[in-house]
Amino acid sequence: MPAKPRPACKERAGSLYLALQLVFGGIAALLLAVTFLSAESSKKKPLPEDAALAGLPVTDLTAPQAILHALDRLGYGPTPGEIERVQKMGLAAWIGQQLHPESINDSALEARLEKYPTLGMSSAKLLEEFPRPQVEARREGISVEEYRRQQQQMAGGAMQTDQTGGAPAPNDSAGNAGGSAGGNTASNNGSAPGNNAMNGSPNGQPMQQDEITMQLKALVNDKGQPGAANNMFNYENIHLPQRVVAELAMAKTERAIYSEKQLYEQMVDFWFNHFNVFAGKGQDVWLLTSYERVAIRPHAMGKFRDLLDATAKSPAMLFYLDNWLSVDPDAYKQLQAEQQMRRQRFGMRYPGPQGSPQQQPKKQQDRGLNENYGRELMELHTLGVDGGYTQQDVIEVARCFTGWTIRTPQRDPQFYFDDRLHDNKPKMVLGHTIDYGGMRDGEAVLDLLARDPHTAHHISLEIARRFVSDNPPDSLVDAMSHTYLQTDGDIRAVLHTMIFSPEFWSKDAYRAKIKTPFELVVSAARAVGADVDLPLQIVQWSARIGEPLYQCQPPTGYSDKADAWVNTGALLNRLNYSLALAANRIRGVQTDVASILGDASSDDPHAVLDRALAVLLGGQATVQTRETLEKQLDDPQVLQARLDDPVRQVNVNLIAGLVLGAPEFQRR
């Protein structure tokens, strides 16, 4: 049987890929060579102050460099023409707006987010609208297999099997917060959240990091729009829990691309990562939306103590780090005995809060003190790994948080303090006696930790590492720590100290950070002025490059350091994304590179390259990068020349894609 001829587009794609392999060899080698070096790090005499830089301690950078530096660090990179707009208004004025996001009108973004109905839903509503397949199948009187088949049909037959089981069993409940979902309910001295903390699948095996995202591949039709435009699927009828995480990830992406509150969105991402919660751990798939909306976003630029309190009392964090299961063993045994007596005497269960019966956990004998939250609270959230605490402090903190649990986790998950399960005996934390009784024990620990100098240093270091360099100067961290302590943990004040410091604007800090996958995909979309209808495939590209959103398993969150993101495979995917974006080959995303490049001559590849470097890199490319790119300009794929058609038409999209893949664009 003769072989079928390949379509012309596939021939072009194949030859383009071979050409790009050669191109990538040069660019990847260059990027790997300069990854840990600051571009043009030689020191120069201070430049005369530019009017655009008035009020800022900028001496080493030109005005365009400083503005690009601010847009890259305090936001997700410039959009077309934004450097010029900021230069006209003054960089200090722009920074002042960013430090006060409440003053910025973001109505255009809010209108975009209206297409994601789950963002405003409570956890109770999400549990109702997007139940586990087992629950919905039982409700409809069909088998789980039949229910999944129906969902697959709605998604055009491409939806994979749901893997978000592992939530608490239906008879786990309220104040007792029983069950062993995703963690060891007895005493746990490990730093990970339980012996099986990633229990996100029915068989108890950890989910793959990008599993939730990949399961939603079918939620985009051929035009990249939500809905049933191609009669193949109906987005609004998809009721699997993965849609909840998909909408969170897509909204996060659109906020980063389109929000005028760029610094605020950076801080929301920073704090979610700092107080990380993994979507793949059973019940948290329904709790993340409220966690980000209620615990993270309102406090992202407020007082750290308020943020700490909000995360400690969030059902998402209580579930993720198993604190909802932590009880005083003696109090729990006494409660069991009382319940047993009442059952024998009255034939009923011991009444729970507000008179509702509390169903008992399956493994009552496993309930006990859980140290997961106490450990991560000190090691990751506050003091830092060198914060001067001991294992005994971990145990004492865990005792302070006994009884912090979840009311009705299967119906309407809410924070609830059950005094009957709390250890009311005195505790000793970091040399301080904690003996307030009840929920005040835990709150006193939060007060103590939030005001500790180790916390001031740890938080300042983490913020400086995010916005300045992988190894920020000690002088800067010390200044930020001082501000933290003087302002009782005011996040906005700490940011102000950092931004208005000479260290932030130093030549050593300029382009010293490697973009994370999320920062890369978002900044590239901003750079080319992309019109994003539905960013699901951008979300998938972030996962493919190495950062699946809301799916970081360990409580450490994703790393802010370059060595976590720089490797040959990731660099190839970064280049492939840049090429696909510039070539308008990402479903749900429209780009018009030719209009962005403006007056570049379409028949002169050198003119196109010059214009692309000016627009996409602010004209700030190294000699090595320019030489590497210029070597590709005679390639037939760039010139789009054929033997039967001598007229050259430069592939503007390809050149732009190669520029977006250059080392300078990979940096912040």
TARA-V475580 format. One record per residue. RES is the residue in three letters. PSI is psi in degrees with one decimal (* if undefined). OMEGA is omega in whole degrees, -180 to 180 (999 if undefined). D_LAST is the distance of its C-alpha to the last C-alpha in Angstrom with 1 decimal. Layout:
RES;PSI;OMEGA;D_LAST
RES;PSI;OMEGA;D_LAST
This chain:
MET;122.9;-177;54.3
PRO;146.8;-180;52.3
ALA;143.4;178;48.5
LYS;137.7;178;46.9
PRO;140.8;178;45.1
ARG;140.9;175;41.4
PRO;152.4;-179;40.0
ALA;-36.1;-178;38.5
CYS;-34.8;178;35.1
LYS;-35.2;177;35.1
GLU;-44.0;180;36.2
ARG;-41.0;180;33.4
ALA;-40.6;-179;30.9
GLY;-45.8;180;32.4
SER;-35.4;178;32.4
LEU;-38.8;-179;28.9
TYR;-42.0;179;27.8
LEU;-40.6;179;29.6
ALA;-40.5;-177;28.1
LEU;-27.5;176;24.5
GLN;-40.3;178;25.3
LEU;-42.1;179;25.9
VAL;-45.4;-176;22.8
PHE;-34.1;180;20.7
GLY;-45.0;179;22.5
GLY;-44.2;-177;21.1
ILE;-43.4;-179;17.5
ALA;-41.8;179;17.4
ALA;-40.3;179;19.1
LEU;-44.1;-179;16.7
LEU;-42.8;179;13.6
LEU;-33.1;-178;15.6
ALA;-31.7;-175;16.7
VAL;6.4;-174;13.5
THR;-43.3;-174;11.6
PHE;19.4;178;12.6
LEU;141.0;175;12.7
SER;137.7;-180;10.8
ALA;132.3;177;11.2
GLU;61.4;-172;14.4
SER;-0.1;-179;15.0
SER;141.5;-177;18.5
LYS;140.3;177;19.6
LYS;167.6;176;21.2
LYS;147.2;179;23.5
PRO;138.8;180;22.3
LEU;151.9;175;22.0
PRO;142.4;-177;24.4
GLU;129.8;177;23.1
ASP;148.2;-179;22.2
ALA;-32.0;-179;23.8
ALA;-18.3;-176;20.5
LEU;11.0;-178;19.3
ALA;134.6;179;22.6
GLY;0.3;-179;22.6
LEU;144.7;-179;19.4
PRO;57.5;-177;19.4
VAL;118.7;179;17.3
THR;-27.4;-174;19.0
ASP;-15.6;-172;16.8
LEU;147.8;171;14.7
THR;168.2;180;16.3
ALA;-48.4;178;16.4
PRO;-38.1;178;14.3
GLN;-45.0;-179;11.5
ALA;-40.8;-180;11.8
ILE;-44.1;177;11.9
LEU;-40.4;178;8.9
HIS;-45.4;-180;7.1
ALA;-43.9;-179;9.2
LEU;-33.8;179;8.8
ASP;-35.5;-175;5.1
ARG;-44.9;-176;6.0
LEU;-2.2;177;9.6
GLY;-158.5;-178;9.6
TYR;32.7;175;8.7
GLY;160.7;-177;7.9
PRO;150.5;168;10.9
THR;166.7;-180;14.2
PRO;126.2;178;16.6
GLY;-1.7;-175;18.0
GLU;-34.0;179;15.9
ILE;-43.1;179;14.7
GLU;-38.6;-180;18.4
ARG;-42.6;180;19.5
VAL;-36.6;180;17.5
GLN;-35.4;180;18.8
LYS;-39.3;-177;22.2
MET;-18.8;-177;22.2
GLY;130.7;-175;20.6
LEU;-38.6;180;17.2
ALA;-36.5;178;19.2
ALA;-40.3;178;21.1
TRP;-43.3;179;18.1
ILE;-40.5;178;16.9
GLY;-40.4;176;20.5
GLN;-43.3;-177;20.6
GLN;-33.2;178;17.6
LEU;-12.9;179;19.3
HIS;69.7;-175;22.4
PRO;-22.7;179;21.7
GLU;-17.9;-180;25.4
SER;-4.3;-174;25.9
ILE;133.2;176;23.8
ASN;115.8;-179;25.8
ASP;32.8;-175;24.1
SER;-31.2;180;27.3
ALA;-41.2;177;26.0
LEU;-44.1;-178;23.8
GLU;-35.8;177;26.7
ALA;-38.2;178;28.9
ARG;-37.3;-175;26.6
LEU;-7.3;-180;26.8
GLU;-19.5;-180;30.5
LYS;-1.1;178;30.8
TYR;86.2;-174;29.8
PRO;-24.4;-176;33.0
THR;-19.4;-175;32.2
LEU;-31.6;-178;29.5
GLY;2.2;-177;32.4
MET;145.3;172;34.8
SER;165.5;177;36.0
SER;-36.4;178;36.1
ALA;-42.3;179;39.8
LYS;-39.5;179;39.4
LEU;-41.0;177;36.8
LEU;-33.7;179;39.3
GLU;-42.8;-175;42.0
GLU;-29.9;-176;40.2
PHE;64.2;-175;38.3
PRO;165.8;171;40.7
ARG;143.5;180;40.8
PRO;-35.0;-180;42.7
GLN;-38.9;-179;45.5
VAL;-46.8;-178;46.0
GLU;-38.0;178;45.9
ALA;-41.9;178;48.2
ARG;-37.9;-180;50.7
ARG;-37.4;-179;50.6
GLU;-4.2;178;51.4
GLY;31.1;178;53.9
ILE;170.5;179;52.4
SER;158.3;178;51.0
VAL;-39.2;180;47.4
GLU;-39.8;179;47.4
GLU;-40.5;179;48.8
TYR;-44.5;179;46.2
ARG;-37.2;179;43.4
ARG;-40.7;179;45.1
GLN;-42.4;179;45.3
GLN;-37.5;178;41.6
GLN;-38.0;178;40.8
GLN;-41.0;178;43.1
MET;-30.8;-179;41.3
ALA;22.5;178;38.1
GLY;17.8;177;39.7
GLY;3.3;-175;40.8
ALA;-4.7;-179;37.3
MET;132.0;178;36.5
GLN;170.5;-180;36.5
THR;137.7;178;38.5
ASP;137.4;-179;37.3
GLN;26.0;-176;36.2
THR;40.6;174;35.4
GLY;-157.1;177;38.6
GLY;5.7;176;38.8
ALA;166.9;180;39.2
PRO;144.0;179;42.0
ALA;152.4;-175;45.4
PRO;-26.1;-178;47.1
ASN;5.8;171;49.5
ASP;149.4;-172;46.8
SER;176.2;172;46.8
ALA;-127.8;-172;46.3
GLY;-33.8;179;46.9
ASN;-29.3;177;47.8
ALA;53.4;-172;44.6
GLY;-176.2;178;46.1
GLY;171.2;-178;45.2
SER;32.3;-175;43.0
ALA;113.3;171;40.3
GLY;11.4;-180;37.4
GLY;163.1;177;38.3
ASN;122.4;-176;41.0
THR;-10.5;176;43.0
ALA;-172.5;180;44.8
SER;132.2;-175;43.5
ASN;115.5;-177;40.2
ASN;0.3;-179;38.9
GLY;158.4;180;35.9
SER;-16.8;176;32.3
ALA;155.8;-177;31.6
PRO;77.2;176;32.8
GLY;162.4;180;36.3
ASN;-26.2;180;37.8
ASN;55.0;-171;36.9
ALA;-23.4;-177;33.9
MET;31.9;-177;32.5
ASN;78.6;-176;35.8
GLY;8.7;-179;34.5
SER;159.8;-175;37.1
PRO;-31.8;-179;40.9
ASN;6.8;176;41.7
GLY;4.0;-180;39.5
GLN;148.0;179;37.0
PRO;142.2;175;33.3
MET;153.7;171;31.6
GLN;148.8;-173;29.0
GLN;-38.0;-176;25.5
ASP;16.9;-174;25.2
GLU;-45.0;-179;28.9
ILE;-44.2;180;28.7
THR;-45.2;-178;26.3
MET;-28.5;178;28.3
GLN;-13.7;-179;31.5
LEU;18.2;180;30.4
LYS;-34.5;-174;29.9
ALA;-2.1;-176;33.1
LEU;23.7;174;32.1
VAL;129.8;180;31.1
ASN;-175.4;-174;33.8
ASP;-22.8;-180;33.9
LYS;2.5;180;32.5
GLY;18.5;-177;29.6
GLN;147.9;171;31.3
PRO;145.0;178;32.7
GLY;-170.6;-173;36.4
ALA;40.8;-175;39.3
ALA;-29.5;-179;39.0
ASN;12.7;180;40.0
ASN;20.0;-180;42.6
MET;-23.7;178;40.9
PHE;159.1;-179;39.3
ASN;104.7;-175;39.1
TYR;-43.9;-174;35.9
GLU;-14.0;179;37.6
ASN;1.4;177;40.2
ILE;118.1;-175;37.8
HIS;28.2;173;38.6
LEU;148.3;-177;36.9
PRO;-23.7;-179;34.6
GLN;-27.0;-180;31.7
ARG;-31.2;180;31.4
VAL;-47.7;-180;30.6
VAL;-36.4;179;27.4
ALA;-42.8;180;26.6
GLU;-36.5;174;26.9
LEU;-46.6;-177;24.7
ALA;-40.4;180;21.9
MET;-39.7;177;22.4
ALA;-40.4;177;22.5
LYS;-41.6;-179;19.3
THR;-45.2;-180;17.7
GLU;-36.8;176;19.4
ARG;-44.2;-179;18.5
ALA;-35.6;-178;14.8
ILE;-42.1;-168;15.4
TYR;-15.1;-176;18.2
SER;139.9;172;18.4
GLU;-16.6;-179;18.4
LYS;66.5;-172;17.8
GLN;-45.3;-180;14.1
LEU;-40.0;179;13.9
TYR;-44.7;179;17.0
GLU;-34.5;174;15.8
GLN;-42.1;-178;12.8
MET;-34.9;175;15.6
VAL;-44.0;178;18.0
ASP;-41.4;180;15.8
PHE;-48.1;-176;15.3
TRP;-35.3;176;19.1
PHE;-39.4;178;20.2
ASN;-38.0;179;18.4
HIS;-43.1;177;19.9
PHE;57.6;-171;23.3
ASN;141.9;172;23.0
VAL;134.5;-173;25.9
PHE;122.8;-178;26.5
ALA;-25.3;-175;27.9
GLY;0.6;179;30.0
LYS;85.7;172;32.2
GLY;-111.7;-171;35.2
GLN;-22.9;-175;35.7
ASP;-18.4;178;32.1
VAL;-28.7;178;31.5
TRP;-9.7;-174;33.6
LEU;-16.9;-175;32.2
LEU;-38.4;-177;28.4
THR;-49.4;178;28.7
SER;-36.2;180;30.6
TYR;-49.5;-179;28.5
GLU;-41.3;-176;25.3
ARG;-39.1;-172;27.3
VAL;-40.2;-174;29.6
ALA;-39.7;-172;28.0
ILE;-58.4;-170;24.3
ARG;-43.6;-178;23.6
PRO;-20.6;-173;26.3
HIS;9.2;-172;25.3
ALA;-27.6;180;21.4
MET;28.2;179;21.6
GLY;-138.2;179;25.2
LYS;135.0;-178;27.0
PHE;-36.2;-180;26.0
ARG;-38.3;178;29.7
ASP;-40.8;178;30.0
LEU;-42.0;180;27.1
LEU;-42.7;180;28.6
ASP;-43.2;-178;32.0
ALA;-39.7;179;30.8
THR;-36.6;-179;29.2
ALA;-32.3;-177;32.2
LYS;3.1;180;34.6
SER;131.6;176;32.7
PRO;-32.5;-180;34.7
ALA;-46.2;179;31.6
MET;-40.2;178;30.8
LEU;-39.8;-179;34.6
PHE;-45.1;-175;34.9
TYR;-45.3;-179;31.9
LEU;17.2;169;32.8
ASP;13.2;-178;36.5
ASN;-20.3;179;37.4
TRP;-14.7;179;39.5
LEU;-7.4;-171;41.9
SER;126.3;-179;42.2
VAL;160.2;169;45.7
ASP;118.2;-176;48.1
PRO;-41.2;-179;50.3
ASP;-43.3;179;53.5
ALA;-36.5;-179;52.8
TYR;-41.2;178;52.1
LYS;-40.8;179;55.3
GLN;-41.4;179;57.2
LEU;-41.7;177;55.8
GLN;-42.5;-179;56.7
ALA;-42.9;179;60.2
GLU;-42.8;180;60.6
GLN;-40.4;179;59.5
GLN;-41.0;178;61.9
MET;-42.8;-179;64.7
ARG;-37.7;177;64.1
ARG;-42.3;180;63.9
GLN;-35.0;-175;67.2
ARG;-40.6;-174;68.8
PHE;-7.8;-179;67.5
GLY;29.9;-180;66.3
MET;165.6;179;62.9
ARG;157.4;-180;59.4
TYR;128.3;-177;58.3
PRO;136.8;180;57.0
GLY;-167.5;-179;53.3
PRO;141.8;180;51.5
GLN;24.7;174;53.0
GLY;0.3;-180;55.9
SER;138.9;-179;54.1
PRO;138.5;178;55.1
GLN;120.3;177;52.5
GLN;146.8;-173;52.5
GLN;146.8;177;52.4
PRO;155.0;-179;49.7
LYS;-39.1;-175;50.8
LYS;73.1;-178;50.3
GLN;-33.1;-175;51.6
GLN;-14.6;-177;52.3
ASP;-9.2;-177;48.6
ARG;138.2;-179;47.5
GLY;-165.3;-179;46.5
LEU;130.0;178;43.9
ASN;125.0;-172;40.3
GLU;-1.0;-174;37.9
ASN;-53.1;-177;34.6
TYR;-42.7;180;33.4
GLY;-40.5;-180;34.7
ARG;-50.5;-177;32.8
GLU;-30.6;176;29.4
LEU;-42.9;-179;30.0
MET;-43.8;-174;30.2
GLU;-41.4;-174;28.0
LEU;-42.8;-171;25.0
HIS;-29.3;-173;25.4
THR;-82.6;-168;26.7
LEU;-33.7;-174;27.9
GLY;163.6;-174;25.8
VAL;-26.0;178;27.3
ASP;33.7;-173;28.7
GLY;6.6;174;29.9
GLY;13.7;178;33.6
TYR;162.6;-179;35.0
THR;173.0;176;37.5
GLN;-34.1;178;38.7
GLN;-34.8;175;41.5
ASP;-38.8;178;39.0
VAL;-46.3;-180;37.5
ILE;-43.5;-178;41.0
GLU;-39.5;177;41.8
VAL;-41.9;178;38.8
ALA;-39.3;178;39.6
ARG;-37.1;-180;43.1
CYS;-27.1;-176;41.8
PHE;12.5;174;40.1
THR;142.3;-179;43.0
GLY;-9.5;174;44.2
TRP;106.5;-170;40.7
THR;-163.8;-176;41.0
ILE;128.4;175;40.8
ARG;137.0;177;43.7
THR;64.4;-175;44.7
PRO;-23.1;-178;41.6
GLN;-13.8;-175;43.0
ARG;-54.5;-178;43.7
ASP;78.9;-173;41.8
PRO;120.1;179;39.6
GLN;148.5;175;39.5
PHE;138.9;179;39.1
TYR;133.8;175;42.5
PHE;121.3;180;43.9
ASP;100.9;-176;47.1
ASP;-26.3;-178;49.0
ARG;-20.9;-178;51.4
LEU;4.0;-176;48.7
HIS;145.9;175;47.3
ASP;104.6;-176;48.2
ASN;4.7;178;49.8
LYS;155.7;-180;50.7
PRO;147.6;176;49.1
LYS;159.7;179;45.8
MET;110.7;-177;44.3
VAL;118.5;178;40.5
LEU;36.7;178;38.9
GLY;2.8;180;42.3
HIS;134.7;177;42.8
THR;126.8;177;45.5
ILE;109.1;-177;44.6
ASP;50.8;-179;47.8
TYR;-24.8;180;47.2
GLY;144.6;176;48.3
GLY;-150.0;-176;46.9
MET;-22.6;-179;43.4
ARG;-23.3;176;43.1
ASP;-50.1;180;42.8
GLY;-41.2;180;39.4
GLU;-33.9;177;38.3
ALA;-36.1;176;39.4
VAL;-42.8;178;37.2
LEU;-41.2;176;34.2
ASP;-46.9;-178;35.3
LEU;-47.2;-177;35.6
LEU;-39.3;-177;32.3
ALA;-27.8;-177;30.3
ARG;3.7;-178;31.8
ASP;137.2;178;31.6
PRO;-31.6;177;29.8
HIS;-37.9;177;28.3
THR;-42.6;178;26.7
ALA;-43.4;-179;25.3
HIS;-44.0;-177;23.7
HIS;-45.9;-180;22.5
ILE;-42.3;179;20.9
SER;-41.6;179;19.4
LEU;-43.7;-180;18.0
GLU;-43.1;179;16.5
ILE;-44.1;179;14.8
ALA;-36.0;177;13.6
ARG;-35.5;179;12.3
ARG;-41.9;-169;10.4
PHE;-15.7;-175;8.9
VAL;-65.0;-179;9.4
SER;164.4;179;9.7
ASP;-30.1;178;11.7
ASN;79.2;-175;14.7
PRO;152.6;-179;14.6
PRO;141.8;179;17.5
ASP;-35.0;-179;20.8
SER;-39.2;180;21.6
LEU;-46.1;-180;18.8
VAL;-39.6;179;19.7
ASP;-41.5;179;23.3
ALA;-41.2;179;22.9
MET;-39.0;178;21.2
SER;-40.9;179;23.9
HIS;-44.2;178;26.6
THR;-42.4;179;25.4
TYR;-48.7;-177;25.4
LEU;-36.6;-179;29.0
GLN;-27.5;-176;30.2
THR;12.6;-179;29.1
ASP;43.9;174;30.2
GLY;36.8;179;26.8
ASP;111.2;-175;25.5
ILE;-42.2;180;21.9
ARG;-40.8;-180;21.4
ALA;-38.6;178;22.8
VAL;-42.9;178;20.6
LEU;-40.8;180;17.4
HIS;-44.3;178;19.2
THR;-42.4;-180;19.9
MET;-49.3;-173;16.3
ILE;-34.5;-177;15.0
PHE;26.9;177;18.0
SER;149.6;176;17.9
PRO;-32.1;-178;17.6
GLU;-35.6;-179;15.4
PHE;-34.1;-175;12.5
TRP;12.8;-177;12.7
SER;158.7;177;13.7
LYS;-32.9;180;12.9
ASP;-29.7;-180;12.3
ALA;-20.4;-176;9.5
TYR;122.6;-178;7.7
ARG;36.7;-180;5.0
ALA;-6.9;-178;6.8
LYS;139.1;173;5.1
ILE;134.3;179;6.0
LYS;137.3;171;5.9
THR;165.5;178;9.5
PRO;-42.6;-180;12.0
PHE;-44.4;179;12.4
GLU;-35.8;-180;8.8
LEU;-49.9;-176;9.2
VAL;-35.2;-180;12.7
VAL;-45.7;-178;12.3
SER;-34.6;177;9.6
ALA;-41.6;177;11.8
ALA;-39.5;177;14.8
ARG;-40.8;-175;13.7
ALA;-36.4;-178;13.0
VAL;8.4;178;16.5
GLY;41.4;-175;18.1
ALA;142.8;173;19.5
ASP;106.3;-173;22.6
VAL;113.1;176;22.5
ASP;-46.0;179;26.1
LEU;113.1;-171;25.5
PRO;27.2;-177;22.2
LEU;-40.8;-179;24.0
GLN;-27.8;173;23.0
ILE;-40.9;176;19.2
VAL;-42.5;-180;19.9
GLN;-34.1;176;21.7
TRP;-39.3;177;19.0
SER;-41.8;178;16.6
ALA;-40.9;-178;19.7
ARG;-37.1;179;20.3
ILE;-21.5;173;17.0
GLY;2.0;-176;17.6
GLU;77.5;175;17.0
PRO;124.0;-173;20.1
LEU;136.2;180;19.8
TYR;17.2;-176;22.3
GLN;30.5;172;23.5
CYS;119.7;-172;22.2
GLN;-49.2;-176;25.6
PRO;154.1;-179;25.4
PRO;-9.7;177;25.2
THR;-21.2;-174;22.3
GLY;-179.4;179;19.9
TYR;146.8;-179;16.9
SER;147.4;174;15.2
ASP;7.1;-175;11.9
LYS;150.6;-173;12.1
ALA;-38.0;-173;11.1
ASP;-15.2;177;14.8
ALA;-18.0;-172;15.4
TRP;-13.5;-174;13.5
VAL;108.2;171;14.0
ASN;164.0;-172;17.4
THR;-43.6;-179;19.3
GLY;-42.6;180;20.2
ALA;-38.7;180;16.9
LEU;-37.6;177;15.5
LEU;-42.8;178;18.7
ASN;-34.5;176;18.2
ARG;-44.8;179;14.7
LEU;-42.4;180;16.4
ASN;-39.8;177;19.4
TYR;-46.2;-179;17.6
SER;-41.8;179;16.0
LEU;-42.5;-180;19.5
ALA;-40.9;180;21.3
LEU;-49.3;-178;19.3
ALA;-31.3;-179;19.8
ALA;4.3;177;23.4
ASN;41.2;-177;24.1
ARG;22.7;177;25.1
ILE;117.8;-175;23.7
ARG;134.4;-180;26.5
GLY;0.6;-178;26.1
VAL;127.7;179;23.3
GLN;131.6;177;24.3
THR;151.8;176;22.4
ASP;79.7;-174;23.9
VAL;-38.0;-177;21.8
ALA;-40.8;-180;24.7
SER;-31.1;178;24.9
ILE;-39.8;-179;21.2
LEU;-17.5;170;21.7
GLY;-111.6;-167;24.8
ASP;14.3;178;27.0
ALA;135.2;179;26.0
SER;128.2;-176;29.3
SER;-10.4;179;29.8
ASP;7.9;179;32.0
ASP;101.6;-176;30.0
PRO;-31.6;180;27.1
HIS;-37.9;178;25.9
ALA;-38.9;178;25.8
VAL;-43.1;179;23.9
LEU;-45.0;179;21.3
ASP;-44.2;-178;21.0
ARG;-39.7;179;20.6
ALA;-40.7;178;18.0
LEU;-37.4;-180;15.9
ALA;-42.8;-175;16.5
VAL;-44.8;-172;15.9
LEU;-24.8;-180;13.0
LEU;10.5;-179;11.1
GLY;23.3;-179;12.6
GLY;14.5;-172;14.9
GLN;63.2;177;12.6
ALA;144.7;178;13.5
THR;163.7;178;15.1
VAL;-39.8;-180;18.8
GLN;-41.7;179;18.6
THR;-45.8;180;16.4
ARG;-44.2;-180;18.8
GLU;-40.1;179;21.8
THR;-43.0;-179;20.9
LEU;-37.4;-179;20.5
GLU;-27.7;179;23.6
LYS;-19.2;-177;25.6
GLN;-6.3;-171;25.4
LEU;-18.2;178;26.7
ASP;0.4;-180;30.3
ASP;138.0;179;29.9
PRO;-30.4;180;32.4
GLN;-29.9;177;29.8
VAL;-41.8;-177;27.8
LEU;-17.8;-179;31.0
GLN;40.1;-179;32.7
ALA;145.3;177;36.0
ARG;157.6;180;39.2
LEU;-34.6;-178;42.4
ASP;2.7;180;44.3
ASP;93.5;-175;42.0
PRO;-10.6;-179;41.1
VAL;123.4;-178;39.1
ARG;137.8;173;35.4
GLN;107.7;-174;32.9
VAL;135.0;177;29.3
ASN;89.6;-177;27.2
VAL;-39.2;-178;24.5
ASN;-40.1;-180;22.8
LEU;-43.6;179;22.6
ILE;-43.0;179;21.0
ALA;-40.5;179;18.4
GLY;-39.5;178;17.8
LEU;-36.7;178;17.5
VAL;-40.5;177;15.0
LEU;-23.3;177;12.8
GLY;-0.8;-177;13.4
ALA;156.8;-178;12.5
PRO;-39.2;-178;10.3
GLU;-36.1;-179;8.2
PHE;-20.4;178;7.4
GLN;-8.3;-177;6.9
ARG;154.5;173;3.8
ARG;*;999;0.0
